Amino acid sequence: MLTEEQRRRGAEDILRAERDRKPIPQLSKTFPDMEIEDAYRVQDLWAEGRIAKGARVIGHKIGLTSRAMQMASKMTEPDYGRILESRPAISSSPVSRLSWRSSWDMSSRVPTPRSST
């Protein structure tokens, strides 16, 4: 279990990495005693920092809802978090279905974007 100061440092490290656009080590490597409660507290502190700078909560997310995914991730329950308006993946522009191939890349099993050329 981390101290509240360590949790704050973790959130500040993430905020600084976002601002400076520089990667940081995985927090569980920096804080080997980190537990799931610590991770959720760091997430809360990170979100509070983003909100303080103008981000707006537009929803909530939940993941690892299937037992198979929980087992694969060595988790025992779903995870959750906030969706902030300033998240780069959120956009008011629609994604054209035509910009994706209808076939799957069989080596990775994920759709691949078409080349624009």
C-alpha atoms as an extended CHARMM CRD file, in Angstrom:
* protein
*
       117  EXT
         1         1  MET       CA              0.0000000000        0.0000000000        0.0000000000  PROA      1               0.0000000000
         2         2  LEU       CA              1.2650000000        3.4710000000       -0.8910000000  PROA      2               0.0000000000
         3         3  THR       CA              1.1700000000        6.6330000000        1.1470000000  PROA      3               0.0000000000
         4         4  GLU       CA             -1.0750000000        9.4510000000       -0.0440000000  PROA      4               0.0000000000
         5         5  GLU       CA              2.0810000000       11.3930000000       -0.9470000000  PROA      5               0.0000000000
         6         6  GLN       CA              3.2750000000        8.5430000000       -3.1980000000  PROA      6               0.0000000000
         7         7  ARG       CA             -0.1440000000        8.3850000000       -4.8270000000  PROA      7               0.0000000000
         8         8  ARG       CA             -0.0120000000       12.1280000000       -5.5010000000  PROA      8               0.0000000000
         9         9  ARG       CA              3.4760000000       11.7650000000       -6.9360000000  PROA      9               0.0000000000
        10        10  GLY       CA              2.2200000000        9.0310000000       -9.2770000000  PROA      10              0.0000000000
        11        11  ALA       CA             -0.6210000000       11.2340000000      -10.5220000000  PROA      11              0.0000000000
        12        12  GLU       CA              1.7330000000       14.2030000000      -10.9270000000  PROA      12              0.0000000000
        13        13  ASP       CA              4.1730000000       12.0140000000      -12.8840000000  PROA      13              0.0000000000
        14        14  ILE       CA              1.3940000000       11.0250000000      -15.2920000000  PROA      14              0.0000000000
        15        15  LEU       CA              0.2040000000       14.6240000000      -15.6760000000  PROA      15              0.0000000000
        16        16  ARG       CA              3.7780000000       15.7930000000      -16.3320000000  PROA      16              0.0000000000
        17        17  ALA       CA              4.3250000000       12.9860000000      -18.8780000000  PROA      17              0.0000000000
        18        18  GLU       CA              1.1460000000       14.0470000000      -20.7100000000  PROA      18              0.0000000000
        19        19  ARG       CA              2.1600000000       17.7100000000      -20.6470000000  PROA      19              0.0000000000
        20        20  ASP       CA              5.7520000000       17.0660000000      -21.7540000000  PROA      20              0.0000000000
        21        21  ARG       CA              4.7640000000       14.2260000000      -24.1090000000  PROA      21              0.0000000000
        22        22  LYS       CA              7.4570000000       12.0040000000      -22.6240000000  PROA      22              0.0000000000
        23        23  PRO       CA              6.9730000000        8.4190000000      -21.4730000000  PROA      23              0.0000000000
        24        24  ILE       CA              7.4930000000        7.4050000000      -17.8670000000  PROA      24              0.0000000000
        25        25  PRO       CA              8.0510000000        3.9750000000      -16.3450000000  PROA      25              0.0000000000
        26        26  GLN       CA              4.9950000000        1.9280000000      -15.4260000000  PROA      26              0.0000000000
        27        27  LEU       CA              3.9070000000        3.1520000000      -11.9840000000  PROA      27              0.0000000000
        28        28  SER       CA              4.0080000000       -0.3460000000      -10.5040000000  PROA      28              0.0000000000
        29        29  LYS       CA              7.7350000000       -0.3970000000      -11.3950000000  PROA      29              0.0000000000
        30        30  THR       CA              8.2900000000        2.9650000000       -9.6960000000  PROA      30              0.0000000000
        31        31  PHE       CA              6.1350000000        1.9270000000       -6.7280000000  PROA      31              0.0000000000
        32        32  PRO       CA              6.4860000000       -1.8700000000       -6.3200000000  PROA      32              0.0000000000
        33        33  ASP       CA              4.1650000000       -1.8660000000       -3.2760000000  PROA      33              0.0000000000
        34        34  MET       CA              1.2980000000       -0.4050000000       -5.3390000000  PROA      34              0.0000000000
        35        35  GLU       CA             -2.0400000000       -2.1780000000       -4.9010000000  PROA      35              0.0000000000
        36        36  ILE       CA             -5.3130000000       -1.8880000000       -6.7880000000  PROA      36              0.0000000000
        37        37  GLU       CA             -6.6780000000        0.6520000000       -4.2740000000  PROA      37              0.0000000000
        38        38  ASP       CA             -3.5980000000        2.7950000000       -4.8850000000  PROA      38              0.0000000000
        39        39  ALA       CA             -4.0910000000        2.6140000000       -8.6620000000  PROA      39              0.0000000000
        40        40  TYR       CA             -7.6970000000        3.8050000000       -8.3870000000  PROA      40              0.0000000000
        41        41  ARG       CA             -6.6420000000        6.6540000000       -6.0700000000  PROA      41              0.0000000000
        42        42  VAL       CA             -3.8980000000        7.6960000000       -8.5300000000  PROA      42              0.0000000000
        43        43  GLN       CA             -6.5420000000        7.6190000000      -11.2750000000  PROA      43              0.0000000000
        44        44  ASP       CA             -8.8040000000        9.8790000000       -9.1710000000  PROA      44              0.0000000000
        45        45  LEU       CA             -5.9650000000       12.3200000000       -8.5110000000  PROA      45              0.0000000000
        46        46  TRP       CA             -4.9980000000       12.3210000000      -12.2030000000  PROA      46              0.0000000000
        47        47  ALA       CA             -8.6100000000       13.0440000000      -13.2150000000  PROA      47              0.0000000000
        48        48  GLU       CA             -8.8690000000       15.8220000000      -10.6310000000  PROA      48              0.0000000000
        49        49  GLY       CA             -5.7030000000       17.3630000000      -12.0850000000  PROA      49              0.0000000000
        50        50  ARG       CA             -7.1110000000       17.2040000000      -15.6290000000  PROA      50              0.0000000000
        51        51  ILE       CA            -10.4620000000       18.6300000000      -14.4830000000  PROA      51              0.0000000000
        52        52  ALA       CA             -8.6820000000       21.4690000000      -12.6730000000  PROA      52              0.0000000000
        53        53  LYS       CA             -7.1240000000       22.3920000000      -16.0250000000  PROA      53              0.0000000000
        54        54  GLY       CA            -10.4770000000       22.4600000000      -17.8360000000  PROA      54              0.0000000000
        55        55  ALA       CA            -11.2500000000       18.8620000000      -18.7790000000  PROA      55              0.0000000000
        56        56  ARG       CA            -14.8700000000       17.8180000000      -18.3580000000  PROA      56              0.0000000000
        57        57  VAL       CA            -16.1840000000       14.3900000000      -17.3790000000  PROA      57              0.0000000000
        58        58  ILE       CA            -18.4480000000       13.1860000000      -20.1870000000  PROA      58              0.0000000000
        59        59  GLY       CA            -18.9200000000        9.6030000000      -19.1080000000  PROA      59              0.0000000000
        60        60  HSD       CA            -17.6190000000        6.5780000000      -17.3120000000  PROA      60              0.0000000000
        61        61  LYS       CA            -16.0740000000        3.3900000000      -18.5910000000  PROA      61              0.0000000000
        62        62  ILE       CA            -15.9480000000       -0.1740000000      -17.4190000000  PROA      62              0.0000000000
        63        63  GLY       CA            -13.6690000000       -2.9020000000      -18.6450000000  PROA      63              0.0000000000
        64        64  LEU       CA            -12.8180000000       -6.5280000000      -18.0080000000  PROA      64              0.0000000000
        65        65  THR       CA            -16.4950000000       -7.3740000000      -17.7400000000  PROA      65              0.0000000000
        66        66  SER       CA            -16.1300000000      -10.9580000000      -18.9550000000  PROA      66              0.0000000000
        67        67  ARG       CA            -14.7690000000      -13.6410000000      -16.6610000000  PROA      67              0.0000000000
        68        68  ALA       CA            -12.4000000000      -14.8150000000      -19.4150000000  PROA      68              0.0000000000
        69        69  MET       CA            -10.7930000000      -11.3560000000      -19.6910000000  PROA      69              0.0000000000
        70        70  GLN       CA            -10.5580000000      -11.0670000000      -15.9040000000  PROA      70              0.0000000000
        71        71  MET       CA             -8.7710000000      -14.4040000000      -15.7230000000  PROA      71              0.0000000000
        72        72  ALA       CA             -6.4310000000      -13.4550000000      -18.5820000000  PROA      72              0.0000000000
        73        73  SER       CA             -5.5810000000      -10.2160000000      -16.7400000000  PROA      73              0.0000000000
        74        74  LYS       CA             -5.3470000000      -11.9030000000      -13.3310000000  PROA      74              0.0000000000
        75        75  MET       CA             -8.1610000000       -9.6700000000      -12.0650000000  PROA      75              0.0000000000
        76        76  THR       CA            -11.1880000000      -10.6820000000      -10.0310000000  PROA      76              0.0000000000
        77        77  GLU       CA            -13.5680000000       -7.8640000000      -10.9390000000  PROA      77              0.0000000000
        78        78  PRO       CA            -14.2060000000       -5.3200000000      -13.7030000000  PROA      78              0.0000000000
        79        79  ASP       CA            -12.1790000000       -2.1220000000      -13.7670000000  PROA      79              0.0000000000
        80        80  TYR       CA            -13.6200000000        1.3490000000      -14.1980000000  PROA      80              0.0000000000
        81        81  GLY       CA            -12.7310000000        4.9780000000      -14.8130000000  PROA      81              0.0000000000
        82        82  ARG       CA            -13.8330000000        8.3260000000      -16.1790000000  PROA      82              0.0000000000
        83        83  ILE       CA            -13.9870000000        9.5040000000      -19.7790000000  PROA      83              0.0000000000
        84        84  LEU       CA            -12.8490000000       13.0950000000      -20.0870000000  PROA      84              0.0000000000
        85        85  GLU       CA            -13.8810000000       15.3960000000      -22.9210000000  PROA      85              0.0000000000
        86        86  SER       CA            -10.2670000000       16.2900000000      -23.5930000000  PROA      86              0.0000000000
        87        87  ARG       CA             -9.2840000000       12.6670000000      -24.2450000000  PROA      87              0.0000000000
        88        88  PRO       CA             -7.5990000000       12.6100000000      -27.6860000000  PROA      88              0.0000000000
        89        89  ALA       CA             -9.6410000000        9.6350000000      -28.9510000000  PROA      89              0.0000000000
        90        90  ILE       CA            -12.8970000000       11.5280000000      -28.3830000000  PROA      90              0.0000000000
        91        91  SER       CA            -13.8510000000       13.6500000000      -31.3660000000  PROA      91              0.0000000000
        92        92  SER       CA            -16.9880000000       15.1280000000      -32.7970000000  PROA      92              0.0000000000
        93        93  SER       CA            -15.8440000000       14.0250000000      -36.2590000000  PROA      93              0.0000000000
        94        94  PRO       CA            -17.3050000000       10.7090000000      -37.3790000000  PROA      94              0.0000000000
        95        95  VAL       CA            -14.9510000000        7.9280000000      -38.4320000000  PROA      95              0.0000000000
        96        96  SER       CA            -15.7730000000        6.7500000000      -41.8970000000  PROA      96              0.0000000000
        97        97  ARG       CA            -16.4210000000        3.0480000000      -42.1680000000  PROA      97              0.0000000000
        98        98  LEU       CA            -14.9490000000        3.2770000000      -45.6590000000  PROA      98              0.0000000000
        99        99  SER       CA            -11.5470000000        4.1920000000      -44.2580000000  PROA      99              0.0000000000
       100       100  TRP       CA            -11.1790000000        0.6350000000      -42.9210000000  PROA      100             0.0000000000
       101       101  ARG       CA            -10.6240000000       -2.5200000000      -44.9540000000  PROA      101             0.0000000000
       102       102  SER       CA            -13.4140000000       -5.0220000000      -44.8670000000  PROA      102             0.0000000000
       103       103  SER       CA            -10.9010000000       -7.8470000000      -44.5100000000  PROA      103             0.0000000000
       104       104  TRP       CA             -8.9220000000       -8.6210000000      -41.4050000000  PROA      104             0.0000000000
       105       105  ASP       CA             -5.1680000000       -8.7120000000      -41.1430000000  PROA      105             0.0000000000
       106       106  MET       CA             -4.9180000000      -12.4000000000      -40.3290000000  PROA      106             0.0000000000
       107       107  SER       CA             -1.5600000000      -12.0760000000      -38.5830000000  PROA      107             0.0000000000
       108       108  SER       CA             -2.8630000000       -9.7540000000      -35.8800000000  PROA      108             0.0000000000
       109       109  ARG       CA             -6.6320000000      -10.3240000000      -36.0520000000  PROA      109             0.0000000000
       110       110  VAL       CA             -7.3480000000       -6.5840000000      -35.9830000000  PROA      110             0.0000000000
       111       111  PRO       CA             -8.7070000000       -4.3570000000      -38.7310000000  PROA      111             0.0000000000
       112       112  THR       CA             -6.0890000000       -2.2970000000      -40.5040000000  PROA      112             0.0000000000
       113       113  PRO       CA             -6.6420000000        1.1460000000      -42.0100000000  PROA      113             0.0000000000
       114       114  ARG       CA             -6.4970000000        1.5000000000      -45.7670000000  PROA      114             0.0000000000
       115       115  SER       CA             -3.5910000000        3.3650000000      -47.2210000000  PROA      115             0.0000000000
       116       116  SER       CA             -4.5350000000        6.8380000000      -48.4130000000  PROA      116             0.0000000000
       117       117  THR       CA             -2.4240000000        6.3130000000      -51.5430000000  PROA      117             0.0000000000
